[in-house]
């Protein structure tokens, strides 16, 4: 969105005023309602519910033969000329409803912005993504703080304190870092002390050893209401020997003016920040970049003043829309990340979805767990999702062993009270990447001299082998031994004709993600726009989406 409230790129909507934002929201709701079956579905139930049958047959027949690279571009709104007109219209309409992600011209939006690269001392421990985010956001927060003349910056959901430390040491602001995790608080304090000693040593070398170095204050607490954040207005910029815990509810004559900043504050925390800003006159500005929409609380048709995370605006509440957890999970999808995957990584993603669906709940003609282990179903076992972490280890070249995983409490079997068993089994994924590479190498070096690919994937026998390894490791994580009568190859062979449809189905469903995220964020934007016209509020993509897909920042100043 530019400075006039116009969403740039392929989007045709505006959100410069409450009326424009509500119009955009209603257009999204109207479009997605007929596709509720796609939004609320879970790919893990692909075979059980025969999910592909709900799609337009013409779309399925077209996409089942498409190269994987084309499928991975669907969430980004990219279509091919030869596709059916209705399919192209569906994808292009989604793209027109989604908020653009191309990074804005920051210098044009913030003329006094003074963004500099982080020193090696300040950036220690940051990966490329985090460094980019901190460099950009710290410069914006500092610029806005100077503009509104605020005394204290409150870093909400500070984590290990990267943002707070840069704002303190590099931009010389008084900063309070709040996080619910006591470990993060200790890490923040120890890291800040190391940085302070470095700067103190540099000052001594330059002959200015008597200068003071401001360090961020850390507070460990769980922010459950706006009252807690509003109490921070009682902060007076502290002396160096004041403990962080003394900053709350301090008995002072005056109140400090605040800027609230949140880099990927999870779930309801971002919403609590917005509500605090609207209620607390001492909060002069807010910069909020949200994430973890799956953790949002939601209740249908709430009354005004509700503490739930969605909906928060009166306009969206009046539409009586309810998303549900599956929809909010889908809003976390990153079109940019998928479009950057190469062919092999895309195929692995689709095949792992297929393996998991076949293993967990296959409706024809064999059900692995239901048929062979009926007792385990009654205990509703649950194994936490480890795929993301294991993928990252694989990308970093960290070796993975099933033995180490089994010895770690984090991987052990739990018994859950959940009644939905769709996530009953989520086996390790990282090891399968090695298996993929090995299988591909074997095929490439076979007598035929080339890979015998099925729909650009692995040859069918190799996929059967991988599915068996997937299932055996999955049973192991459930504390079960594979029975001799289980024919994993037969199970996979019976499902394989439909497994090729998971890629098209997943891609079409993922294309809904950016629009659902847009809806959630426009609801927050509208909430601020409804506040009696006293706030200057806008939403911009401030990060490079290839590095940081969650790049939409809601920025508001009190007028």
N, C-alpha and C positions, 0 to 999 in steps of 0.2 A: 504494500500500500504506500502511495506517495504521500507528500505532506498535505494533499488536499482530500485525503480519505479515499482515493481511487485505488482499487486493487489492480496491480499491473499484471503483465503476462497474458495468459489466455482467459483470465477471469473477467466477467462482464459486470460484476456487482461492485457496489460501494459500501463503505461502512463508516463514513465520516460523521453521520448523525444517527441518533437512535432509530429514527424511522427507516433509514437506509439499511441499518444492521438488521432490524426486524424483518424487513422485506427479504433480505438474503437468507435469514434463518428459515423463514416460511417456505422459500423456494427449495431449500435443502430437505425440509421435512416432507414436503409434497412429493419430491422426487424419490426419496428413499423408502417411503412406506410400501410401495408394491414389491420391493425387494427385501422385505423383512426376513423372508425365508433364507436368503443368502447371508444377511448380516448376522442373524442369530445362530446359524448353523455352526457346528464344530467339525473340522475336517477329520478328526479322529473317528467320527461316526459315519465316514464316507460310505463304507460298505454296508453297515447296519441299516442306514436309512436310505440307501441308494440315492445319495444327494444329487448326482449328476442328472437324474431324471427330472428335477425341478427346473433345470435350465432349458432355454430355447434349443431345440434339437439342431437347428441350423447353426447356432453358435458352437455347439459341441462338435458337430461334424467338421466344422471349419478349423477350430482350434486344436483338435486332437492331432492334426498333421502339421502344426506350426513348429518351426524351430524354437528351441527353448529360449533363445535370445529375444524373440518376439514376445513370448509369454512374460518374461521378466520386465518388459517395458510397459505392459498394460497398466500396472499401478501408477505409472508416471503419465498416463493419458496418451500413449503413443499407439496409433492404429496403422494398419496396413491397407493399401488401396483395394486389395482383392477381398477383403472381409465383407460380410453381409452389411447392408446399410443400417439395419437395426442395431447390430453390434457396435458399429462405429459410432452411431448416435449415442448409445449408452455410455461408452467410454469417454467420448468428447464432452458429454453433458456433465459427467462426474468431474472432468478436468475444469470445466467452467465454473463449477460450484465450489471447488477447493481453493483455499487461500494460497496465492502464489508463494513459492519458497525461495526464489532467487534473492540473494542478499542485496539489500538496498544500498544506495550510496550514503554511507554513514557521514561523510564530511558535509554533504548537502543537508542532511537532516539535523546534524549537530555542528554548526559552523565553528564552534569553539572547541571541538573535540581535539584532544592531544594524545593520540594513541602511539605508544612506543612499545618496542619489543621487550619482553621480560628478560631480566638477567638470568644467568645460569643458577644463581642462588635462589631467586624467587620461583623459578620454574622447575626446581628439582622435584622429581617424582611425578611430574605431569607427563601424560602422553600427548601426542600431537593434537588430538581432539580437545583435551582439557586446556592445553596451552592456548589454542585458538580462542576458545570460549572465554577464558580469563582475560586475555589481552583485550578482546573487544568489549566485553561487559564491564570490566573495571574502568576503562576509559569513558564509556557512556555514563556509568554511575557517577564517576567523579565529575564529569561535565555538568550533569543535571544537579548534583549536590551543590556545586559552586553557583549554578544559575539560580537556584531557589534559596540559597543561603542557609542550608540546613547545618546543624551542629554535629549530628551523629548519624552514621549509617548503620542500619541493622541488617546484617546478613542472615536471612532466615533459612534454616536448613543448610547450615554452613558446611557440613561434612568435615573434611580435614582442614578447612580454613583457607583454601587457596585464594578465593576472592577477597576475603577479609584481610589477608596478609598483604596482598598487592595494593589494596586500597589504603592500607595503613602505612606500609613501608615506602611504596613508590609514589603514592599520591598524597600522603600525609594527612589523612582524614582520621577522625576518631571513629572507631568501628567496634560494634558489638557483634560477636558471632554466636548464633543460637543453634543448637542441635540437640536432638533427643538422645543421642548416643553418648554416654560418658567416655567411651573409648575415643570417639572422634574429638571430644573436648580435650582430652589429654594429649592426643596427637597434635592438635592445633596449637596448644600451649608450648609443647616441646619444640615443635617446628618453628614457631614464632621466636622462641628464645634463641635458637641457633641463628636465625636470620638477624635478630637484634645484635648478637655478638659480632656477626660479620660486619654489619654496618658500623658498630661502635669501633671496631678495629680500623676500618677505613677512615673514620673520622679522626682517630688518633694519628694516623699516618699523615693526614692533611692538616694537622695542627688545630683541629676544632673539637677536641675531646670533651669540652664542657657542654656540647649540644645535647639536647634530649631527643630520644627516639621513641615515637609513639608506637605502641604495640596493641593489637586488637584484644579486646576483652572477650572471654568465652563464658557462656552460660549454658549449662546442660539442663534442659527441661523439655517436656513434651507440650507443644503448643496445641491445646485443645479448644481454645476459644479466643475471641478477639480481645477479651479483657487482659489476657496475659501480655499480648503485644502492645496494647494501649498503655500498659503500666510502664513501658520503657520510655514513655515521654517524660518520666520523672528523672531521667538520667541527666546529670550534669557532667560535662567532659571530665573524666576522672584523673586524679593524680596517679603516678606510676605505682604507688604502693597500695592502691585500693583493690581489694579482691573483686572478681567478677560477680560473685554472689551478692555483694553489697549494692549492686547497681539497681536492683529491683526494689520498688516501693520505697525509695529513698525519700526522707522527709526534707524537702527543699522548698524554697519560696517560688522558684521558677521552674519551668519545664523546658526541656531541650526540644528543638525542632528535629524531626527525623526524616530520613529517606529509607524506605523499605526496599530491600533488594533480595531476590530469590532466583538462584540459578538451578533450574530443574527441581524446585521444591515439590515433593511427591504428593500425589493425591489431593486430599482436602486442604493441605497446608497452603497451596497457592491460592485457593479460594478464601481461606481465613485471612491471608494477607490483604486481599482486595477488600474484604469486609472491614478489616481494621482500618485501612486507608480511608474508606468512606466515612467511618464513624469518628476517627481521631483527627481533630483539627490540627494537632501538632505534627502530623505526618504530612509533609509538604510534597512528597513525590513517591512514586512506586515504580519499580522495574521488575516485572515478573515474567519468567520463562518457565512454563509448566512441563510436567511429564507424568508418567505413571497414571494414566487415566483409569486403568483397571483398578486402582486403589481408591477411586472416588466413591464416596457414599452417595446413594441415590434413593429417593423415595418419591413415589408418584404423587403429583398434585399437592405439593407442600404448601403450607401457609407462609405468609411473609415472615421473615425473620428466622426461617429454618436454618439449621447449622449444617445441612447436607451439602455436598459438593455440586450436585446437579439436580434440577436446574437452580440457578441462583438469581436470574433476572425475572422480573414480573412478566415481561413479554413472552419468554419461553415457557414459564409456568402456566401462562394462560392457554398455551397450545395443548396442554395436557399430554405432552409427549413423555414416554418412558423408554430409555434405551436398553438397560439391562447390562449385565457384566460382559456378555459376549461382544456386544457392540462397543463397549468401552475398551475391551481387549483389542479389538480390531482397530480402534483409533490410534493405537500405539504403533501400528505398522509404518515402516519407513519406505516410501517408494524409491527414494534416492539410494538407499542401501541395496535394494534388490536390483535396481538398474545397473549398479556397478559390478554385480556378480558376473563371473565368466561362465561359460557354458557348463563346465564340469561342476562348479559349485551350485549352479542352478539345478542340474540334474540330481545332484546329491540331496538337495533340499526337498525336491519332489519325491524322490525315492524313500527318504526317511519318513515323510508323511505317510506314504503308502505302507511301509513296513509297520509303522505304529498302528495304523488303522486296521490292518489285517490281523495283527497280533491281538489287539485289545478286544475288538468286537466285530467279528466277521459273521455276516448273516447267512452265508451260503457256502458249502453245506456244513462246515465245521466251525465251532467256536472253541478256540484254544483253551481259554480259562474256564468257560462255562461247561465245556464238555469234559475236560480232563481234571480240572481242579475246582469242583463246585464248592468245596469247603472254604477256599480262600475268598470267594466272592462275598460270603456272609460276613466276613470280618472287615470288609471294605478297606483293603490296604491302599496305601498311597505312598508313592515315591516322588519326592520333590523333583521339579524340573532342573536338570543339570546341563541340558543341551547347549545353552548359551555360554556358560562358563567353559565347558569342554571344547566348544568350537574356538573360543578365544585361546585356550591352551594350544590347540592344534595349530592355529595361525601363528602363534609365537614359537612353535616348534618344541613345546614342552611335551615330553613323552607321557603317555597315559597308559596305565595298566589296570586291568580289572581287579587284580589282587589288591592294589592300593586303594581303589575305590571301595571295595568291599570292607576294608579295614577302617574306613573312615565313618564316623557316626553320621556324617552328613548324608551318606548314601544308604544308610540302613533302613530297613522296613519300618514304617510307621503304621499305626492304625488310626484312621480318620473317622470323624463323625459325619463326614459328608455323605449324603445319600446319592449324589451323582457319581458314578464310577467311570465317567468318561476319561478321567485321567488316572485310571487305576494302574497303568503301566507305562512308564516313560523311560525306556532303557538308555544306556549310555550311547552317545552318538559319535564321540570323538574317535573311538576305535574303528568305526565304520569308514572314516575317511581314509585311514591307512588301508583298510580292506579294499576300498574303491581303487586306490592307486595301484595296489598289488594286482587286482583283477584286470585293470586296464593294461598294465604292463604285460601280464601273461597273454592276454588276447592279442596285443600288438606283436608279440614275439612268437605267436603260434605258427603252425605250418602255413596257414592261410596268409600270413603276413600283414593282416589288417584286422581291426576290431570288427567283429560281427555284431553290430549295434541294433538294438530293437528300439525303434522310435528315438534314435540318437542317444539311447542309454546303454547300459551294460547288456551284454548278451543274456538271454533268459536264464541259462544254467547258473551264471555268476550271480544274478539277482536272487535266485533260489538259495544259493549258498550264503549270501549276505543276510537274507531274511532269517535263515536258520541261526546264524551267529547272533543276529539281533534278538531273536526270541530266546535263545539259550541264556544270553547275558541278562535279558529281562527277567526270566524265571529265577535266575540266580539272585537278582536284587530283591525278589520276593521271597527268597529263602526256599525256593523249590528246585527240585531236580527234574530235568526233562524225562518223560516216560518213553519207553521204547516204542510204544504203539503210536506215538505222535509222528506223523509223516509231514514234516515241515515243507518239503518240496511239493507235495500234493496240495497242501493248503495254499501255498503261494501260486501254484499253477492254476488253481481254480479262480483265483482273484486277479491274476495278471492281466487278463483282457480289459478289466475296468481300471486297473492301477494307472494306466496311461492317461486317464481322464482327471487324475488329481491335479496335475500341473495346470491345465486350463481352469479347473474349478477354483483352485487356490488363487490364481492370478486375478480372476474376475472378482473374487471376494476381497482380496487385498486392495483392489482399486477403490473399494468403498472406504478404506481407512482414512485417507486424507480428508475426505468430505466429513466423516464423523468427527475427526479432530477439529476441523473448521467449525462445526456446529458447537462443540464444547467450548471452544475459545470465543466464538462470537457471543455465546451466552454470557461469558464473563465480561466481554467488552460492553455489551448492552447493559449489564448491571451497573457499570460505572457511568455510562451515558445517561442512565435514568436518574442520576443523583442531582436533580435540580439545576443542571447546567453550571455547576460550580467547578467542574473538573475539565481540564484539557486532556483528552484521552485519545490514544491511537494504538494500533497494533502494526508491528513491522517485523520482517524477517531480518535479524541482525547478524546471524552467523552464516558461513558458507554451508549450504545444506549437504554437500558431499562429506564434510567433516562432522557436522553436527545437525542431524535431521530435525531435532526438536529445536527449531531456531526462531519461533515466533515469540516476540516480546510484547507484552502489554505494558505501555508506558503512560503514566498519567501524572499530571502536575495539578496542584491546587491553585485556582485562580483567585 
